Amino acid sequence: MTEVLSQDEIDQLLSSIEEIDTLVDDETLNSSGNESLVQKKIQLYDFRHPDRFSKEQLRTIEIMHETFARLVTNNLSNQLRTLVSVQIASVSQITYEEFVKTVSNPTLFSVIDMRPFSGSAIIEISPSITFTIVEILFGGVGGSIFNRELTEIEQALSENIVEDMLDHFRETWKKIVNLRPHLLNIETNPNLAQVVPPNEMMLLIMCNCRINNVEGLINIAIPYITIEPIVSKLSAQTWYAVDMTSDTDERIKTRLSKSLNHVTVDVSAVFGSAQLTIKEIISLKKNDIIMLGDSKYTDPISLYVGDKEKYKVIPGKRKNRLVVKVLEKCETMEDEKEDKDIFNIGIKEDFL
């Protein structure tokens, strides 16, 4: 009868094996006279799958693209007038060859120009999602899945969908870099789009997309070599530092706006104007009368803020002081923005 070992006996046995291996390695290293090697830690490295992104960078990228998923969800829901859900499934690193093997054929395989970077990226949408979107936009109910290539009309409509996603992609990355992604072309056979060498590492963001009862994937694949210049910025510290900077800028703008409200400007009420020659001005004497246009003393006059005419007012008196009462604002297309700012100086529709 075979004796069954308990879990404690198995653990002790494995521990003994590890201790024996350690002693053998130490004796081998010491016999070679290289004792310093004993202290070094050996790190496994897979040359077929070299890690280009750290766990922290992958986590930061996942946080970033949660914004992308939310924006795509809202956009598709508004366009399709139906229930849409897009969520991040995973963020990983994979070779280009392995990525191409994971996608279906045919599929919606979009090659994206990643300006200002020199490389390209890929947005792949599974056929189940592509045909569901196209069918709903053409007035259907969705849910039909075809194993065929897109027609010219379907491909043109799919290009618009990808262009909308690129807007959301740009918004997602704006805190790190000012991306200007542009759709280069769409392939239905992923084997025909050789974006990078087969063994090149890719950043793969997989998104689960659900439209009514239809599920599929939206994959974003970015070669490491494309975003290598800004990989060091893909950290939580940098991400949150950008958020703090944005908040600081808003606080500065608010503080400056409040300070400007207390800045004094020259305000003048002009009763009229006249043009005189130098000879007439020199010959002026006491009790001479200068005609200030054809307006009557009861007509509204202009109130200037700086050198800009802003209000129509009427003159009057209050407690032995000359005052004016604001009747209306003089708004023009050129001064529309300035009016909003100048109104903050404290002029009210009452006697000044």
C-alpha positions in Angstrom: 0.0 0.0 0.0 1.4 3.4 -1.0 2.0 5.8 1.8 0.4 9.3 1.3 2.6 12.2 2.6 0.9 15.0 4.6 1.3 18.6 3.5 3.8 19.3 6.3 6.0 16.4 5.2 5.9 17.7 1.6 6.9 21.2 2.7 9.8 19.8 4.8 11.0 17.7 1.8 11.0 20.6 -0.6 12.8 22.8 2.0 15.5 20.2 2.4 16.0 20.0 -1.4 16.4 23.8 -1.6 18.9 23.8 1.2 21.0 21.1 -0.6 20.9 23.1 -3.8 22.1 26.2 -2.1 25.0 24.4 -0.4 26.1 22.9 -3.7 26.0 26.3 -5.4 28.0 28.0 -2.6 30.6 25.2 -2.6 31.0 25.5 -6.4 31.4 29.2 -6.3 33.8 29.2 -3.3 35.9 26.5 -5.0 36.4 28.8 -8.0 37.6 31.6 -5.7 34.9 34.0 -6.7 33.1 34.6 -3.4 31.5 37.8 -4.6 29.2 35.9 -6.9 27.5 34.3 -3.9 26.1 37.7 -2.8 24.7 38.5 -6.3 21.0 37.9 -7.1 20.3 36.0 -10.3 17.4 37.5 -12.2 15.7 35.5 -14.9 15.5 37.1 -18.3 13.4 35.9 -21.2 15.0 37.0 -24.5 11.9 36.0 -26.4 9.7 38.3 -24.2 11.9 41.1 -22.8 10.0 43.3 -20.4 10.0 46.9 -21.7 7.5 48.3 -19.2 7.6 48.1 -15.5 4.5 47.1 -13.4 4.1 50.7 -12.3 4.1 51.9 -15.9 1.5 49.3 -16.9 -0.7 50.4 -14.0 -0.3 54.1 -15.0 -1.3 53.2 -18.6 -4.3 51.3 -17.3 -5.4 54.3 -15.2 -5.0 56.6 -18.3 -7.1 54.4 -20.6 -9.9 54.1 -18.1 -10.6 57.7 -19.3 -10.5 56.4 -22.9 -13.0 53.6 -22.1 -15.3 56.1 -20.5 -15.2 58.5 -23.5 -15.7 55.7 -26.0 -18.7 54.4 -24.0 -20.4 57.9 -24.0 -19.7 58.5 -27.6 -21.0 55.1 -28.9 -24.0 55.3 -26.6 -24.9 58.7 -28.1 -24.4 57.6 -31.7 -26.1 54.2 -31.4 -28.9 55.3 -29.0 -28.4 52.0 -27.1 -26.7 50.5 -24.1 -22.9 50.4 -24.6 -20.2 49.4 -22.1 -16.4 49.7 -22.7 -14.1 48.6 -19.9 -10.4 47.9 -19.6 -9.7 44.2 -19.6 -6.0 44.1 -19.3 -2.8 46.0 -20.0 0.2 43.9 -21.0 3.3 43.7 -23.2 3.5 41.2 -26.0 5.4 40.7 -29.3 3.9 41.9 -32.5 3.8 38.4 -33.9 1.9 37.1 -30.9 -0.5 40.0 -31.1 -1.3 39.3 -34.8 -2.0 35.6 -33.9 -4.5 36.6 -31.2 -6.8 38.7 -33.5 -9.3 37.2 -35.9 -9.0 37.3 -39.7 -10.8 39.2 -41.1 -11.0 42.1 -38.6 -11.0 45.9 -38.5 -7.2 46.5 -38.3 -6.5 50.3 -38.3 -2.9 51.6 -38.6 -2.4 54.9 -36.8 0.3 57.5 -37.4 1.4 58.5 -33.9 2.7 62.1 -34.5 4.9 63.7 -33.1 6.5 60.2 -32.8 7.9 58.6 -35.9 6.2 55.2 -35.5 2.7 53.8 -35.8 0.1 52.1 -33.6 -2.8 49.9 -34.1 -6.5 50.0 -33.1 -8.2 46.6 -33.8 -11.9 46.2 -33.4 -13.3 42.6 -33.4 -15.9 41.8 -36.2 -18.7 41.3 -33.7 -18.4 44.9 -32.5 -17.7 46.3 -36.0 -20.7 44.7 -37.7 -23.0 45.5 -34.8 -22.1 49.2 -34.9 -22.5 49.3 -38.7 -25.8 47.5 -38.6 -27.3 49.8 -35.9 -26.1 52.9 -37.8 -27.8 51.6 -40.9 -31.1 51.2 -39.0 -30.9 47.6 -37.9 -31.0 46.1 -34.4 -27.5 44.7 -34.3 -26.3 41.3 -33.4 -25.5 40.0 -36.8 -21.9 38.7 -37.1 -20.4 38.0 -40.5 -17.1 36.3 -41.4 -16.3 38.4 -44.4 -14.4 41.6 -45.3 -16.0 45.0 -45.1 -17.7 46.6 -48.1 -16.5 50.0 -49.2 -19.5 51.7 -47.6 -19.0 49.7 -44.3 -15.3 50.6 -44.3 -16.0 54.3 -44.8 -18.4 54.2 -41.9 -15.8 52.3 -39.8 -13.2 55.0 -40.6 -15.5 57.6 -38.9 -15.8 55.4 -35.8 -12.0 55.1 -35.6 -11.5 58.8 -36.1 -13.8 59.4 -33.1 -11.7 57.0 -31.1 -8.6 58.9 -32.0 -10.1 62.1 -30.6 -10.6 60.2 -27.3 -7.1 58.7 -27.5 -5.7 62.2 -27.9 -7.6 63.3 -24.9 -6.3 60.4 -22.9 -2.6 61.1 -23.5 -2.8 64.9 -23.3 -1.4 65.0 -19.8 1.7 63.1 -20.9 2.3 64.3 -24.5 0.5 66.3 -27.1 -0.4 63.5 -29.5 -1.7 64.1 -33.0 -2.8 60.6 -34.1 -4.0 60.2 -37.7 -5.6 57.3 -39.4 -3.3 56.0 -42.2 -5.2 53.0 -43.5 -7.5 50.1 -42.6 -6.8 46.5 -43.3 -9.1 43.6 -42.9 -6.3 41.0 -43.0 -3.8 41.7 -40.1 -1.1 39.7 -41.8 -0.9 42.3 -44.6 -0.1 45.2 -42.2 3.6 44.7 -41.1 3.9 47.7 -38.7 7.0 46.5 -36.9 9.3 43.4 -36.9 7.6 40.2 -35.5 9.7 40.2 -32.4 9.2 43.8 -31.5 7.5 44.3 -28.1 4.1 46.0 -28.1 2.1 47.7 -25.4 -1.4 46.0 -25.6 -4.5 47.6 -24.0 -7.4 45.3 -24.3 -10.9 46.7 -23.8 -14.1 44.7 -23.4 -16.9 46.2 -25.4 -20.5 45.2 -25.0 -23.3 46.5 -27.2 -26.7 45.2 -26.1 -26.0 41.4 -26.0 -23.0 41.5 -28.3 -19.5 41.3 -26.8 -16.1 41.8 -28.4 -12.7 43.4 -28.0 -11.2 46.8 -28.8 -7.4 46.4 -28.8 -4.9 49.2 -28.8 -1.3 48.1 -29.6 1.6 50.5 -29.4 5.1 49.4 -30.3 7.6 50.2 -27.6 9.9 51.8 -30.1 7.2 54.3 -30.9 6.7 55.7 -27.4 10.2 55.1 -26.1 11.0 58.8 -25.8 8.3 59.3 -23.1 8.3 55.9 -21.4 10.0 57.5 -18.4 7.0 59.8 -17.9 4.6 56.8 -17.6 4.6 56.8 -13.8 2.0 57.5 -11.2 4.2 60.2 -9.8 4.3 62.1 -13.1 0.6 61.5 -13.7 -0.5 63.0 -10.4 2.1 65.7 -10.6 0.4 66.9 -13.9 -2.9 66.9 -12.1 -1.6 69.0 -9.3 0.0 71.4 -11.8 -3.4 71.8 -13.6 -5.1 72.5 -10.3 -2.4 75.0 -9.4 -2.9 76.8 -12.8 -6.6 77.1 -12.1 -6.0 78.5 -8.6 -3.6 81.1 -10.1 -6.1 82.1 -12.7 -8.8 82.5 -10.1 -6.5 84.6 -7.9 -5.5 86.8 -10.8 -9.1 87.3 -11.8 -10.0 88.5 -8.3 -7.0 90.8 -8.2 -8.0 92.4 -11.6 -11.4 93.2 -10.2 -9.8 95.8 -8.0 -7.7 97.5 -10.7 -8.8 101.1 -11.4 -9.4 102.4 -14.9 -10.3 105.8 -16.3 -14.0 106.4 -17.0 -15.1 109.5 -18.8 -18.5 110.9 -20.0 -18.2 112.7 -23.3 -20.9 115.3 -23.9 -19.9 115.9 -27.5 -17.0 116.8 -29.8 -16.0 119.5 -32.2 -13.2 120.0 -34.7 -11.4 123.4 -34.6 -8.5 124.7 -36.6 -5.3 125.9 -34.8 -6.3 129.5 -35.8 -9.7 129.1 -34.1 -8.2 127.7 -31.0 -5.7 130.5 -30.7 -8.4 133.1 -31.1 -10.7 131.7 -28.4 -11.7 134.1 -25.6 -14.0 134.4 -22.7 -17.7 133.8 -23.3 -17.1 132.2 -26.7 -19.4 129.2 -27.4 -18.2 126.0 -29.0 -20.9 123.8 -30.7 -20.5 120.2 -29.7 -22.3 118.6 -32.6 -26.1 118.6 -33.2 -27.1 116.7 -30.1 -29.4 118.2 -27.4 -28.5 118.4 -23.7 -31.3 115.9 -23.1 -29.9 113.3 -25.5 -27.9 110.3 -24.1 -24.1 110.8 -24.1 -21.2 108.3 -24.4 -19.4 106.9 -21.4 -15.8 105.7 -22.2 -13.8 103.2 -20.3 -10.3 103.9 -21.3 -10.5 104.8 -25.0 -13.5 102.5 -25.7 -17.1 103.6 -25.9 -19.0 101.2 -23.6 -22.2 102.8 -22.3 -24.9 105.3 -23.2 -25.7 107.5 -20.2 -27.6 110.6 -19.2 -26.1 113.4 -17.1 -27.5 114.5 -13.8 -26.6 115.8 -10.2 -26.5 114.1 -6.8 -25.5 116.0 -3.7 -24.0 118.8 -5.7 -21.9 116.4 -7.7 -22.1 115.7 -11.5 -23.1 112.1 -12.1 -24.4 110.0 -15.0 -26.9 107.3 -15.1 -26.3 104.2 -17.3 -29.0 103.5 -19.9 -27.5 100.7 -22.0 -24.3 99.0 -23.1 -22.7 99.7 -26.5 -22.0 96.1 -27.6 -20.2 95.3 -30.8 -18.8 92.0 -32.1 -15.2 93.2 -31.6 -15.8 94.4 -28.0 -18.1 91.5 -26.9 -15.4 89.7 -25.0 -14.0 93.0 -23.6 -17.5 94.0 -22.3 -17.6 90.9 -20.1 -14.3 91.8 -18.5 -14.9 95.5 -18.1 -18.3 95.0 -16.5 -16.4 93.7 -13.5 -15.0 97.1 -12.7 -18.1 97.9 -10.7 -20.2 100.1 -13.0 -23.8 99.5 -12.1 -27.0 100.6 -13.8 -27.5 103.5 -11.3 -26.0 107.0 -10.7 -22.3 106.9 -10.4 
